[in-house]
Structure formats: C-alpha cells, structure tokens
Amino acid sequence: MKQWLGKSLKHKLSLLIIMTTLVPLLFLGLFSYKTAEGLTEEKAKSSGMNTLRQVEVYLSTMVKDVENMSLFLIGHNGVQNYLKTPESDLLQQTTIINFLTNLAFSKDYVANIIIEPLGTKPPISHKSIAGSDFTDITATIPDYYEQHPKWWSGVHRQWTFEGARKVITLARPIRSTDKYKLIGKVQINLDQGVITRQIRQAALEEGGFVLLLDDKNRIIAGPDEMETNVPLSVYYPNMGSFQGESGFLDYGSGAGKKTVLYNTLSSVNWKLVGIIPTEAYRSQNHYFLILTAVAVSVAMLFVIFFVVFLIQKITKPLSALTAFLKSASPEEPLPAIPVKSIDEVGQLIVSYNRLSSRIVKLTDEVKRNESLKKEADMQALQLQINPHFLYNTLSSIHWLALMNGDAKIADMVGSLSDFLRFSLNNGQEYCQVGQEMMHVRHYVNIQSIRYPEKFVFYAHVDEQVQEKLMLKLLLQPLVENAMLHGILKREGSGEISVRIVNGPQGMHFSVSDNGLGIPAERLDQLRRQLMEAPGENPQPVRKGGYGLRNVQHRLVLHYGKEAGLHIESLEGAGTTITFAIPYVEDSICLEPASFTVNPDSHDGKGRSS
C-alpha cells in the first residue's frame, strides 16, 4: 500500500479525495436520518399542539359566551323582577321562557337554561326538566359562592322531553341589583355530546386522540371507550404531572411509548390532552432511513467514478509538465512550455513562462544597475574634493576667529565643521553610538550659541553601548524637531534630554522635551504618516514631519518595522519619541572624526561646558 501510494501523485490524490468525500458523506447520511427523525417527532408535536389550540379556541369561545350569557341573565330586568316577586306570575314565567328559548336558539351547545328562585316558587327553564343528576356545590360547601362567583360542575345526566343527555353545568348565584341580596341561581347546561363531537373531530397522527379534562383531571369528553368523570390516571397510571399552561411529556416505553400533549383553558382550568403513539411517526422514519441509505450509496458510487475521472484529467498535464522540466538544462535559460489548456494547469504554465521571461529581464537589469553603481561611486570620489575644500575653509575661519579672540565664533565654526564632517563620514552609513551622540552635541552647541539661555540639554548614555554600531544621523533630526517645534516656540527656557540604554536584545533610544507638545488631532495624523511605506503617499509632508518621516523610513529599511518611531505627546506638557534597534553584528570600518567640543555635558544655559 505504501509503495503504491508513493509511486504516483494520482494514487495519493484519488485515495485522499475519495476518503475525504465518502467519510463526510456517510456522516451526512447519519446526521440527515437523525435530524429527520427529530424533525418528524417535532412535526408531530407541533401539528398536535396546533390541533389542540384550534379546539381550545372553539371551547374558549363557547365558555366565554356561556359566562357572558349568565351575567346577562343575572342583570336582566325580567329575571330580577320574577325572582323578587313572592308570588308566581304565569305571564312573567311565559315571557322569561320565551326569552330563554330565543337566547339559546342558535347555540347548539346550550342544552338548557334554568332560572331557580329561592323559596317555593318553581324554577324556569326553556326545556322542561323531567329529572337530573345535578348536585350543586353548596351541598358540600355551603359558603362556596361567598368566595367564588361561579362554579363548573362535572358531567351529569339530565332528562327533558327530548330524552336523556349528558351535560356540564355553569352555576351562578343571582343577587338583587338594588340590595345585593341572594334571590336565586342561574344554571346553563352545556351539551356534552356537542363538545365530544368537536373533540373527536380533532385530527392527530394515526392512532392519536384528544381528551378534555376538568380541573381535577377527570375526563369530560373523549373516545367512546373512556368513561366520563373518571380520572385520567385510571387509564394511564403513573403519568407525570402537567407542568405549566401547555407542553408535552413522554409516557411508557418501547412499542407502547406515547407522546402526551396538553394545553390549558385558563378561564375554567380545563385541559385539552392529545395522546399520540410514538409508532405513528416512527414508521415515517423507517421509510426515510431506506431512502437515505439508497441516496448515500448512489452518491458514493458517483463520487468514486467522478474522482477517478477528475484526477486523471488533472494529473495528465502535470505529468507532461514534470517530464518537460526534467529534460531542461539548469545551465541554460528556462525554455518556454507550450500551453494546451486554459484551466488552472494551463494558467500555471503561462505563469511559469512569464516567470522565466521575468528572470531573464531581472538578470539583465541587475547587470545594468551594477555598472551604474560603479559609475556613481567614481563620481562620488570626484565630488569629495569640494567637501575637503569646505573643511579647509571652515578650519581657516576657526583659527582666524581664535587669533582675533572671538571664542564664540571659533566654537560655532568648529562645531559646524565637525558636524558636516560627520554627516559625510566618507560615505559610511553606520557609526558608533558615541560618535552619533557627539554629532548631536555639535548641533546642540551651535544652537546654544544661536539661542542663548533658551534651553538646557541633558544626555545619558550607558557605558556598554558607547562603541556599539548604529545607523548614523538618527538622533540629530529628533533633537532638531524637539528644539524647533517644542522648545523655541514656548515661552521661557526648556529642556531636551536624550537617553540611550542597553537592553537584552538591543539599544533603546528616547528624545524628550517639555515644550509645547502636539495636539491630539495632529498627533494622530503624524502617527498615520509614519506608518506609511516609503513612496506610498506622494502628498507633501506638513512642516515639522519631514525629519521624523525620514528617520522612520531609514529605521524601517535598515532594521525592520519593529524598529519604527513611537511618539507620545500631551499638548502643553511636551513630547517623547522612542525607538529601539538591535545590535549590528558585522564590523563596519569607520574613520573617526575630529571633535573640538567636550562631550560630557552642557551647563544650565545651553552652552557647552
């Protein structure tokens, strides 16, 4: 197997792609089946809950209508007058009966309406009652209506001229509207058969059915085989309690497992319960399992065939490219390869041809630049005549000033001469830290003569870094920036300090002043300018930012992005600029410049001491 894989890229790609495709495909099939199984169960539950809610809407509307009807009867003038009158009045009875008949005429769920007076007066109903199993709650709880405005009975039988039927009774006390004195009761009987028909019409999954329970979980309506007024626990013992207004729970296990859904009619605390056998939707899962297995198998065969065909198409031009490159000589320019397709492999060959052409052009360009560089070096050697002439002239001016007794002019000219000599430094890019610091002091000395009593300069350089190498002309532009834009623009004298400390991986530099500082908006703009790559922004740099940007670009070009400048400033409090550079390992030949200024310190007036 290992040798078979090692012989050809085609074998590796075929096996890899087939495995990486088939394994997820198998997991996808398993995941799809499990998801479908869960979705089928959720669909059954969701459909069942929707069915319960539809029945709940019907029952809630019916209950609300009956309760409103009872309230209407309590306050009806005819009912009030009949109950308040001690003697029976046939005309009043007939009027009330007609009124009750009209009230219940269009409501098929109203089996009977009874107005029951206190005392010996006969009750009034729109259907004559021959007998009834109804027993009012006051028979067991005499003061029930003192605490509750109404009472719903369980299922009981009632006999009228139409025959016997099961009913559910809503009973309310009737009190006089003037003295709030108990004068009778009203009973509205609901036809349990109408409710049962509505319950049985509710469509659940195959084998499922709906029950209506009262507040004590006794059956009000349901299938024929379940008796009314019997607790549900008789048929389903050890069923968990119903938590909350609605929800579902599982009952039983194995083949007899059932899903129980429930929803509560809050106005009467009845519960609609739907019972669905789990096997009803598991049969759908079995069909989906077979369908998933067939689909996955067909997909696997298709993937294997397609992968083999695709790998053959891909590796054939790659094999031809490999054979062509093997025959090419490394001592000669890379030959152009013919392009036979426009796909990714064809684009790869086109890129290879462009790369080989570009390599030839770059080789010619490097040769041309080397010749130009040698010519520039020759011109630079010729131009050194002018700097030597400038040094000699400044030296003559320096000695003439000394002979005339003008020490300040001599000091200033000497510092300027050394300043310029170090700036050229025979074309060298690196110098010692001590020489860079001396160059800064020459600049400070010149400026202290131009601006006496204007600033005080402090410097601290660790002894370990005095002879370390660094890129030259980094500190002087920062000191110049601090002086011109921080100190000279403020009132009174200021301070400029330079610190160079030794670190575990390099040297850390900081230039600080207590000048005007930089406004926050300008500071953000300056930081963005420093982050730009050299030549990235052709816009002119605002005054005061060119020197910093030049130092930033030289640091990045020689030491990398980690060595860039970091500026911290607070308007009115001063500015601090820091950077860090690694140690230069390669030795660079330097020609030390001659200095005429004591490097140790300056006095508090900005002059060299």
LOMAR-799423 format. One line per field, with one value per residue (C-alpha): x, y, z. Coordinates in nm, 2 decimals, padded with zeros to 4 digits, always signed. Example, Ala and Ser with C-alpha at 12.3 -4.5 7.8 and 13.67 -1.06 7.14 Angstrom:
<sites>
c1 <- [+01.23:+01.37]
c2 <- [-00.45:-00.11]
c3 <- [+00.78:+00.71]
</sites>
This chain:
<sites>
c1 <- [+00.00:+00.28:+00.47:+00.15:+00.09:+00.45:+00.47:+00.22:+00.05:-00.26:-00.29:-00.24:-00.50:-00.75:-00.73:-00.73:-01.02:-01.23:-01.17:-01.23:-01.55:-01.70:-01.65:-01.84:-02.10:-02.16:-02.18:-02.41:-02.64:-02.64:-02.69:-02.97:-03.15:-03.12:-03.23:-03.53:-03.62:-03.61:-03.80:-04.07:-04.13:-04.12:-04.36:-04.60:-04.58:-04.62:-04.91:-05.07:-05.03:-05.18:-05.48:-05.52:-05.50:-05.78:-06.00:-05.91:-06.02:-06.36:-06.40:-06.28:-06.53:-06.81:-06.71:-06.68:-07.02:-07.19:-07.03:-07.14:-07.48:-07.50:-07.40:-07.66:-07.93:-07.83:-07.88:-08.20:-08.49:-08.75:-08.54:-08.48:-08.85:-08.96:-08.71:-08.80:-09.18:-09.30:-09.59:-09.57:-09.68:-09.77:-09.73:-09.38:-09.29:-09.40:-09.21:-08.89:-08.93:-08.97:-08.67:-08.45:-08.57:-08.46:-08.13:-08.04:-08.19:-07.88:-07.64:-07.64:-07.40:-07.66:-07.87:-08.09:-08.11:-08.26:-08.36:-08.40:-08.57:-08.54:-08.83:-09.13:-09.15:-09.09:-08.77:-08.80:-08.63:-08.68:-08.69:-08.89:-08.68:-08.80:-08.50:-08.14:-07.83:-07.71:-07.60:-07.49:-07.16:-07.33:-07.45:-07.09:-06.95:-07.24:-07.05:-06.88:-07.04:-06.93:-06.57:-06.64:-06.86:-06.93:-06.90:-06.85:-06.99:-06.86:-07.05:-07.40:-07.73:-08.04:-08.38:-08.61:-08.89:-08.62:-08.48:-08.17:-07.83:-07.50:-07.45:-07.20:-07.35:-07.23:-07.40:-07.40:-07.59:-07.83:-07.84:-08.07:-07.94:-08.06:-07.98:-07.72:-07.93:-07.93:-08.26:-08.18:-07.95:-07.89:-07.78:-07.66:-07.62:-07.37:-07.44:-07.15:-07.23:-07.16:-06.83:-06.74:-06.81:-06.58:-06.31:-06.33:-06.30:-05.95:-05.71:-05.38:-05.13:-05.26:-05.39:-05.39:-05.69:-05.79:-05.93:-06.09:-06.02:-06.17:-05.97:-05.94:-05.81:-06.14:-06.25:-06.51:-06.50:-06.30:-06.32:-06.61:-06.41:-06.33:-06.59:-06.67:-06.59:-06.32:-05.97:-05.71:-05.48:-05.72:-05.63:-05.28:-05.13:-04.80:-04.83:-04.63:-04.80:-04.88:-04.64:-04.73:-05.01:-04.90:-04.63:-04.57:-04.43:-04.35:-04.55:-04.44:-04.15:-04.08:-04.35:-04.62:-04.45:-04.68:-04.63:-04.87:-04.95:-05.16:-05.29:-05.50:-05.82:-05.72:-06.08:-06.21:-05.89:-05.98:-05.71:-05.70:-05.48:-05.36:-05.21:-05.01:-04.85:-04.48:-04.50:-04.72:-04.43:-04.15:-04.29:-04.22:-03.86:-03.82:-03.91:-03.67:-03.39:-03.43:-03.44:-03.12:-02.93:-03.01:-02.92:-02.59:-02.50:-02.57:-02.38:-02.07:-02.06:-02.09:-01.82:-01.57:-01.63:-01.61:-01.29:-01.10:-01.21:-01.12:-00.78:-00.69:-00.77:-00.57:-00.26:-00.21:-00.10:+00.10:+00.28:+00.37:+00.49:+00.71:+00.87:+00.93:+01.11:+01.32:+01.46:+01.55:+01.92:+01.99:+02.28:+02.07:+01.77:+01.45:+01.26:+00.90:+00.65:+00.36:+00.01:-00.26:-00.54:-00.68:-00.76:-00.55:-00.28:-00.27:-00.25:+00.03:+00.23:+00.15:+00.28:+00.59:+00.66:+00.62:+00.84:+01.12:+01.09:+01.10:+01.41:+01.59:+01.49:+01.58:+01.93:+01.99:+01.87:+02.09:+02.39:+02.30:+02.25:+02.58:+02.75:+02.56:+02.65:+03.02:+02.99:+02.82:+03.09:+03.35:+03.16:+03.12:+03.50:+03.54:+03.29:+03.48:+03.72:+03.45:+03.39:+03.76:+03.78:+03.49:+03.66:+03.98:+03.79:+03.60:+03.92:+04.08:+03.79:+03.81:+04.18:+04.12:+03.84:+04.07:+04.35:+04.10:+03.99:+03.63:+03.58:+03.21:+03.26:+03.55:+03.34:+03.05:+03.26:+03.45:+03.12:+02.98:+03.30:+03.28:+02.90:+02.95:+03.25:+03.04:+02.74:+02.95:+03.16:+03.34:+03.01:+02.97:+02.61:+02.69:+02.88:+02.95:+02.68:+02.94:+03.01:+02.63:+02.60:+02.89:+02.72:+02.41:+02.62:+02.78:+02.43:+02.32:+02.64:+02.56:+02.20:+02.30:+02.51:+02.22:+01.97:+02.14:+01.95:+01.67:+01.72:+01.91:+02.04:+02.08:+02.22:+02.25:+02.43:+02.50:+02.87:+02.80:+02.67:+02.93:+03.11:+02.81:+02.73:+02.41:+02.28:+02.41:+02.21:+01.91:+01.92:+02.01:+01.68:+01.48:+01.67:+01.62:+01.25:+01.22:+01.41:+01.24:+00.88:+00.88:+01.12:+01.18:+00.80:+00.74:+00.78:+01.10:+01.36:+01.30:+01.47:+01.58:+01.70:+01.85:+01.87:+02.04:+02.02:+02.14:+01.87:+01.88:+01.82:+01.93:+01.96:+01.67:+01.67:+01.45:+01.44:+01.22:+01.13:+00.90:+00.79:+00.45:+00.36:+00.15:-00.24:-00.42:-00.55:-00.21:-00.05:-00.29:-00.21:+00.16:+00.14:-00.05:+00.21:+00.49:+00.31:+00.31:+00.57:+00.84:+00.69:+00.34:+00.19:+00.30:+00.13:+00.37:+00.45:+00.34:+00.61:+00.76:+00.70:+00.96:+01.25:+01.06:+00.93:+01.28:+01.41:+01.12:+01.18:+01.55:+01.48:+01.23:+01.45:+01.76:+01.61:+01.25:+00.91:+00.98:+01.24:+00.99:+00.94:+00.69:+00.55:+00.39:+00.28:+00.05:-00.04:+00.13:+00.34:+00.60:+00.68:+00.88:+01.00:+01.14:+01.28:+01.48:+01.73:+01.92:+02.29:+02.48:+02.69:+02.91:+03.20:+03.20:+03.52:+03.48:+03.71:+03.67:+03.61:+03.80:+03.59:+03.65:+03.38:+03.38:+03.12:+03.05:+02.78:+02.63:+02.56:+02.21:+02.23:+02.25:+02.63:+02.90:+03.08]
c2 <- [+00.00:+00.24:+00.17:+00.21:+00.55:+00.66:+00.59:+00.84:+01.17:+01.04:+00.75:+00.98:+01.23:+00.96:+00.80:+01.13:+01.28:+00.96:+00.92:+01.29:+01.28:+00.94:+00.98:+01.32:+01.17:+00.88:+01.11:+01.34:+01.05:+00.95:+01.31:+01.35:+01.05:+01.16:+01.51:+01.38:+01.16:+01.46:+01.67:+01.41:+01.40:+01.78:+01.80:+01.56:+01.75:+02.09:+01.96:+01.81:+02.14:+02.33:+02.10:+02.14:+02.52:+02.51:+02.31:+02.54:+02.84:+02.68:+02.58:+02.91:+03.09:+02.86:+02.91:+03.28:+03.30:+03.10:+03.30:+03.63:+03.48:+03.41:+03.76:+03.90:+03.68:+03.79:+04.16:+04.11:+04.31:+04.03:+03.78:+04.02:+04.11:+03.75:+03.64:+03.94:+03.88:+03.64:+03.51:+03.31:+03.51:+03.29:+03.58:+03.65:+03.28:+03.27:+03.58:+03.45:+03.11:+03.27:+03.49:+03.19:+03.00:+03.28:+03.32:+02.95:+02.90:+02.95:+02.78:+02.41:+02.36:+02.50:+02.21:+02.40:+02.73:+02.72:+03.01:+02.88:+03.11:+03.08:+02.95:+02.77:+02.93:+02.68:+02.71:+02.83:+02.66:+02.68:+02.30:+02.11:+01.90:+01.55:+01.46:+01.55:+01.41:+01.76:+01.84:+02.20:+02.27:+02.42:+02.08:+02.01:+02.36:+02.58:+02.91:+02.84:+03.13:+03.37:+03.30:+03.23:+03.40:+03.08:+02.70:+02.45:+02.10:+01.77:+01.56:+01.46:+01.34:+01.55:+01.43:+01.65:+01.60:+01.54:+01.25:+01.20:+01.36:+01.43:+01.79:+02.02:+02.30:+02.65:+02.77:+03.13:+03.29:+03.57:+03.87:+04.17:+04.47:+04.71:+04.54:+04.28:+04.01:+03.65:+03.59:+03.28:+03.09:+03.05:+02.72:+02.70:+02.34:+02.26:+01.96:+01.72:+01.54:+01.86:+01.90:+01.53:+01.56:+01.86:+01.68:+01.37:+01.57:+01.69:+01.53:+01.39:+01.14:+00.79:+00.63:+00.95:+01.11:+01.41:+01.43:+01.71:+01.70:+01.91:+02.09:+01.75:+01.57:+01.38:+01.30:+01.54:+01.42:+01.17:+00.84:+00.60:+00.35:+00.61:+00.69:+01.05:+01.17:+00.90:+01.03:+01.00:+00.81:+00.51:+00.46:+00.59:+00.52:+00.68:+00.96:+01.26:+01.58:+01.86:+02.15:+02.49:+02.60:+02.38:+02.14:+01.77:+01.46:+01.10:+00.81:+00.45:+00.29:+00.06:-00.01:+00.12:+00.46:+00.76:+01.13:+01.33:+01.69:+01.93:+02.28:+02.46:+02.66:+02.92:+03.05:+02.72:+02.54:+02.26:+02.08:+01.95:+01.64:+01.48:+01.13:+01.01:+00.66:+00.70:+00.43:+00.66:+00.88:+00.61:+00.44:+00.75:+00.74:+00.38:+00.49:+00.78:+00.55:+00.33:+00.64:+00.79:+00.46:+00.44:+00.80:+00.77:+00.45:+00.61:+00.92:+00.71:+00.53:+00.86:+01.02:+00.73:+00.74:+01.12:+01.14:+00.89:+01.07:+01.41:+01.31:+01.16:+01.49:+01.69:+01.48:+01.41:+01.77:+01.78:+01.46:+01.61:+01.93:+01.73:+01.54:+01.86:+02.02:+01.72:+01.74:+02.12:+02.21:+02.42:+02.59:+02.74:+02.99:+02.82:+02.72:+02.82:+02.54:+02.52:+02.59:+02.34:+02.44:+02.74:+02.58:+02.62:+02.39:+02.60:+02.92:+02.76:+02.70:+03.06:+03.19:+02.97:+03.12:+03.47:+03.40:+03.26:+03.57:+03.79:+03.62:+03.70:+04.06:+04.09:+03.94:+04.20:+04.48:+04.37:+04.37:+04.72:+04.86:+04.72:+04.91:+05.23:+05.19:+05.17:+05.48:+05.66:+05.56:+05.71:+06.04:+06.04:+06.01:+06.31:+06.51:+06.47:+06.74:+07.00:+06.88:+06.88:+07.24:+07.33:+07.17:+07.36:+07.69:+07.64:+07.54:+07.87:+08.07:+07.88:+07.98:+08.34:+08.37:+08.23:+08.48:+08.76:+08.65:+08.57:+08.23:+08.20:+08.23:+07.98:+07.74:+07.77:+07.72:+07.43:+07.26:+07.32:+07.18:+06.86:+06.84:+06.85:+06.61:+06.35:+06.40:+06.29:+06.04:+05.92:+05.77:+05.53:+05.46:+05.33:+05.49:+05.42:+05.53:+05.77:+05.93:+05.97:+06.13:+06.37:+06.47:+06.56:+06.77:+06.96:+07.05:+07.15:+07.36:+07.55:+07.61:+07.71:+07.99:+08.10:+08.08:+08.15:+08.10:+07.92:+07.56:+07.31:+06.98:+06.66:+06.33:+05.98:+05.70:+05.36:+05.28:+04.94:+05.10:+05.37:+05.16:+04.98:+05.04:+05.21:+05.38:+05.73:+06.06:+05.92:+06.13:+06.47:+06.51:+06.41:+06.67:+06.93:+06.85:+06.88:+07.21:+07.38:+07.27:+07.22:+07.45:+07.75:+07.81:+07.82:+08.10:+08.09:+07.82:+07.45:+07.11:+06.85:+06.51:+06.21:+05.86:+05.56:+05.25:+04.89:+04.62:+04.24:+04.23:+04.58:+04.95:+05.18:+05.55:+05.83:+06.20:+06.41:+06.77:+06.98:+07.21:+07.29:+06.93:+06.81:+06.84:+06.51:+06.55:+06.64:+06.35:+06.10:+06.24:+06.22:+05.86:+05.77:+05.94:+05.74:+05.41:+05.47:+05.29:+05.49:+05.64:+05.52:+05.87:+06.13:+06.42:+06.68:+06.63:+06.90:+07.12:+06.96:+06.60:+06.55:+06.49:+06.23:+06.06:+06.04:+05.88:+05.64:+05.52:+05.47:+05.27:+05.05:+05.00:+04.90:+04.73:+04.63:+04.75:+04.67:+04.95:+05.23:+05.55:+05.57:+05.92:+06.01:+06.37:+06.58:+06.93:+07.19:+06.92:+06.80:+06.52:+06.19:+06.00:+05.65:+05.37:+05.05:+04.89:+04.55:+04.53:+04.53:+04.21:+04.28:+04.52:+04.83:+05.03:+05.38:+05.68:+05.87:+06.24:+06.50:+06.68:+07.01:+07.01:+06.84:+06.56:+06.53:+06.79:+07.14:+07.39:+07.51:+07.78:+07.56:+07.62:+07.36:+07.32]
c3 <- [+00.00:+00.09:-00.23:-00.43:-00.28:-00.32:-00.69:-00.82:-00.72:-00.89:-00.64:-00.34:-00.47:-00.56:-00.22:-00.03:-00.21:-00.20:+00.18:+00.25:+00.04:+00.15:+00.52:+00.54:+00.31:+00.55:+00.85:+00.65:+00.58:+00.95:+01.05:+00.80:+00.93:+01.30:+01.20:+01.01:+01.30:+01.53:+01.28:+01.23:+01.61:+01.63:+01.34:+01.51:+01.83:+01.66:+01.45:+01.76:+01.96:+01.67:+01.67:+02.05:+02.01:+01.74:+01.97:+02.26:+02.05:+02.00:+02.36:+02.50:+02.27:+02.39:+02.76:+02.73:+02.55:+02.82:+03.10:+02.93:+02.89:+03.26:+03.35:+03.11:+03.27:+03.62:+03.54:+03.32:+03.45:+03.38:+03.57:+03.86:+03.89:+03.88:+04.15:+04.37:+04.35:+04.62:+04.42:+04.09:+03.78:+03.48:+03.24:+03.38:+03.35:+02.99:+02.90:+03.06:+02.89:+02.55:+02.63:+02.73:+02.42:+02.19:+02.38:+02.33:+01.99:+01.77:+02.02:+01.97:+02.27:+02.51:+02.63:+02.88:+03.08:+03.43:+03.65:+04.00:+04.26:+04.64:+04.83:+04.69:+04.35:+04.07:+03.85:+03.50:+03.20:+02.83:+02.82:+03.08:+03.31:+03.40:+03.61:+03.68:+03.85:+03.92:+04.27:+04.35:+04.51:+04.81:+04.92:+05.02:+05.06:+05.18:+05.16:+04.82:+04.64:+04.91:+04.79:+04.42:+04.16:+03.96:+03.96:+03.68:+03.75:+03.63:+03.37:+03.48:+03.32:+03.26:+03.14:+02.94:+02.69:+02.43:+02.63:+02.84:+02.77:+02.94:+03.03:+03.21:+03.42:+03.48:+03.81:+03.94:+04.23:+04.14:+04.37:+04.36:+04.18:+04.44:+04.77:+04.65:+04.83:+04.72:+04.53:+04.32:+04.09:+03.72:+03.56:+03.20:+03.08:+02.81:+02.58:+02.65:+02.32:+02.12:+02.30:+02.24:+01.87:+01.85:+02.04:+01.82:+01.50:+01.61:+01.37:+01.53:+01.40:+01.31:+01.63:+01.83:+02.01:+02.22:+02.57:+02.76:+03.14:+03.42:+03.69:+03.88:+03.57:+03.53:+03.17:+03.03:+02.67:+02.47:+02.29:+02.34:+02.54:+02.81:+03.07:+03.17:+03.53:+03.55:+03.64:+03.36:+03.60:+03.58:+03.21:+03.23:+03.57:+03.68:+03.42:+03.51:+03.62:+03.37:+03.43:+03.31:+03.08:+02.79:+02.69:+02.63:+02.81:+02.73:+02.87:+02.87:+02.68:+02.39:+02.14:+02.38:+02.42:+02.37:+02.34:+02.56:+02.46:+02.68:+02.67:+02.93:+02.90:+03.16:+03.21:+03.35:+03.42:+03.18:+02.99:+02.64:+02.62:+02.30:+02.31:+02.01:+01.98:+01.91:+01.64:+01.44:+01.33:+01.37:+01.07:+00.87:+01.00:+00.87:+00.52:+00.54:+00.66:+00.35:+00.13:+00.29:+00.26:-00.12:-00.17:+00.01:-00.18:-00.52:-00.41:-00.31:-00.64:-00.83:-00.61:-00.67:-01.05:-01.07:-00.85:-01.06:-01.38:-01.24:-01.10:-01.44:-01.61:-01.36:-01.33:-01.71:-01.79:-01.47:-01.56:-01.90:-01.73:-01.50:-01.79:-01.97:-01.67:-01.61:-01.96:-01.92:-01.86:-01.54:-01.71:-01.98:-01.97:-01.88:-02.20:-02.28:-02.24:-02.49:-02.34:-02.44:-02.20:-02.02:-01.69:-01.37:-01.50:-01.82:-01.62:-01.42:-01.74:-01.85:-01.52:-01.55:-01.89:-01.76:-01.46:-01.68:-01.90:-01.60:-01.46:-01.78:-01.77:-01.40:-01.47:-01.74:-01.51:-01.22:-01.45:-01.58:-01.22:-01.11:-01.39:-01.30:-00.93:-01.01:-01.23:-00.94:-00.70:-00.93:-00.94:-00.56:-00.52:-00.76:-00.56:-00.23:-00.35:-00.27:+00.10:+00.17:+00.03:+00.27:+00.57:+00.50:+00.46:+00.79:+00.96:+00.84:+00.97:+01.30:+01.35:+01.24:+01.50:+01.77:+01.66:+01.69:+02.03:+01.93:+02.11:+02.03:+01.66:+01.68:+01.89:+01.65:+01.33:+01.49:+01.58:+01.23:+01.07:+01.28:+01.22:+00.84:+00.86:+01.05:+00.82:+00.51:+00.71:+00.39:+00.26:+00.56:+00.68:+01.03:+01.32:+01.68:+01.94:+02.10:+01.76:+01.69:+02.04:+01.97:+01.64:+01.84:+02.09:+01.80:+01.68:+02.03:+02.07:+01.75:+01.86:+02.21:+02.06:+01.83:+02.11:+02.45:+02.77:+02.57:+02.66:+02.87:+02.72:+02.92:+02.79:+02.94:+02.75:+02.91:+02.91:+02.74:+02.42:+02.36:+02.10:+01.96:+01.59:+01.48:+01.16:+01.17:+01.17:+01.37:+01.68:+01.54:+01.34:+01.65:+01.87:+01.60:+01.58:+01.96:+01.96:+01.67:+01.73:+02.11:+02.28:+02.06:+02.03:+02.40:+02.65:+02.86:+02.88:+02.81:+02.85:+02.60:+02.71:+02.52:+02.68:+02.53:+02.74:+02.70:+02.66:+02.64:+02.27:+02.16:+02.24:+02.34:+02.25:+02.37:+02.29:+02.53:+02.57:+02.78:+02.50:+02.35:+02.28:+01.99:+01.97:+01.96:+01.61:+01.47:+01.67:+01.51:+01.17:+01.23:+01.35:+01.03:+00.82:+00.99:+00.93:+00.55:+00.35:+00.17:-00.15:-00.06:-00.01:-00.28:-00.09:+00.05:+00.42:+00.66:+00.81:+01.11:+01.00:+00.72:+00.95:+01.16:+00.85:+00.70:+01.03:+01.04:+00.68:+00.74:+01.06:+00.88:+00.58:+00.78:+01.09:+01.00:+01.12:+01.48:+01.50:+01.40:+01.59:+01.88:+01.97:+02.30:+02.35:+02.56:+02.44:+02.67:+02.85:+02.60:+02.37:+02.39:+02.08:+02.13:+01.92:+01.96:+01.73:+01.75:+01.78:+01.45:+01.43:+01.13:+01.19:+00.97:+00.91:+01.04:+01.02:+01.35:+01.30:+01.50:+01.76:+01.93:+02.19:+02.53:+02.51:+02.87:+02.95:+02.90:+03.16:+03.25:+02.99:+02.68:+02.63:+02.60:+02.93]
</sites>
